[in-house]
Amino acid sequence: MVVRAVTRVGPRMARVTLSGPALEGFTADEPAASVRLLVPAPGEDLVVPTWLGNEFRLPDGRRPVIRSVTPLRAEGQEFDHDIVLQGHGSV
């Protein structure tokens, strides 16, 4: 999955479009649906963590960075979600 587009939708909000073949058939039909995104550390490959019944853990014992987002649109091989921009981040 890759970031296909980032669009400012307000002074403190950006819409991020994720895209990739793994999203084919993905739906988010419920109004309050949420998706968990695994975020690899800079320079690291994405590693799927193991569910230990109460939390996810990476092979080296660290907890992965996971962010929950609400899909706004899921279509074909992409979906959009909005994120709040905090601090000095830029888009």
C-alpha positions as MATLAB code, in Angstrom:
seq = 'MVVRAVTRVGPRMARVTLSGPALEGFTADEPAASVRLLVPAPGEDLVVPTWLGNEFRLPDGRRPVIRSVTPLRAEGQEFDHDIVLQGHGSV';
ca = [
       0.000    0.000    0.000;
       1.283    3.476   -0.850;
       0.205    7.052   -0.250;
      -1.215    8.088   -3.620;
      -2.252   11.631   -2.687;
      -2.318   14.134    0.166;
      -4.704   17.059   -0.158;
      -5.245   19.902    2.300;
      -8.952   20.143    3.156;
      -8.584   22.813    5.831;
      -5.966   24.716    7.814;
      -5.460   21.778   10.203;
      -6.787   18.852    8.141;
      -5.398   16.746    5.287;
      -7.043   13.985    3.250;
      -4.740   11.040    2.582;
      -5.491    8.590   -0.230;
      -3.941    5.150    0.210;
      -3.711    2.852   -2.795;
      -2.625   -0.678   -3.622;
      -3.813   -4.077   -4.850;
      -4.304   -5.316   -1.261;
      -7.241   -2.882   -1.017;
      -9.184   -4.515   -3.865;
     -12.584   -5.465   -2.447;
     -12.069   -3.486    0.773;
     -15.313   -1.923    1.997;
     -16.157    0.459    4.809;
     -19.933    0.510    4.704;
     -20.629    1.428    8.322;
     -20.719    5.139    9.242;
     -18.285    4.688   12.137;
     -16.055    2.018   10.578;
     -12.410    2.146   11.555;
      -9.224    0.696   10.147;
      -5.921    0.116   11.905;
      -2.852    1.154    9.970;
       0.585   -0.244   10.801;
       3.212    2.468   10.442;
       6.793    1.210   10.015;
       9.625    3.221   11.568;
      11.536    5.437    9.119;
      13.905    3.285    7.071;
      12.348   -0.001    8.271;
      10.317   -2.477    6.267;
       6.739   -3.181    7.279;
       6.582   -6.264    9.499;
       3.207   -7.740   10.388;
       3.061   -8.073   14.180;
       1.759  -11.037   16.146;
      -1.470  -10.746   18.134;
      -0.814  -11.934   21.687;
      -4.418  -11.882   22.878;
      -4.166   -8.407   24.368;
      -1.729   -6.518   22.149;
       0.340   -6.679   18.995;
       4.117   -7.286   19.243;
       6.885   -7.248   16.652;
       9.355  -10.169   16.482;
      11.894   -8.174   18.531;
       9.326   -7.559   21.302;
       8.559   -3.921   20.480;
       4.993   -2.709   20.140;
       4.279   -1.533   16.583;
       3.029    1.949   15.780;
      -0.657    1.530   14.958;
      -3.067    4.319   14.056;
      -6.830    3.942   13.804;
      -8.499    5.911   11.023;
     -12.032    6.233    9.698;
     -12.274    5.589    5.952;
     -14.240    8.257    4.101;
     -14.268    6.502    0.736;
     -13.278    2.979   -0.227;
     -13.341    2.269   -3.943;
     -11.400   -0.112   -6.175;
      -7.852   -0.262   -4.875;
      -7.838    2.877   -2.726;
      -9.371    4.595    0.251;
      -9.382    8.109    1.681;
      -9.145    9.198    5.295;
      -8.654   12.574    6.962;
      -5.968   13.353    9.525;
      -5.633   16.293   11.869;
      -2.370   18.177   11.470;
      -0.732   18.959   14.797;
       2.317   20.920   15.792;
       4.686   21.904   13.015;
       3.887   19.093   10.586;
       3.456   19.905    6.939;
       1.640   18.388    4.025;
];
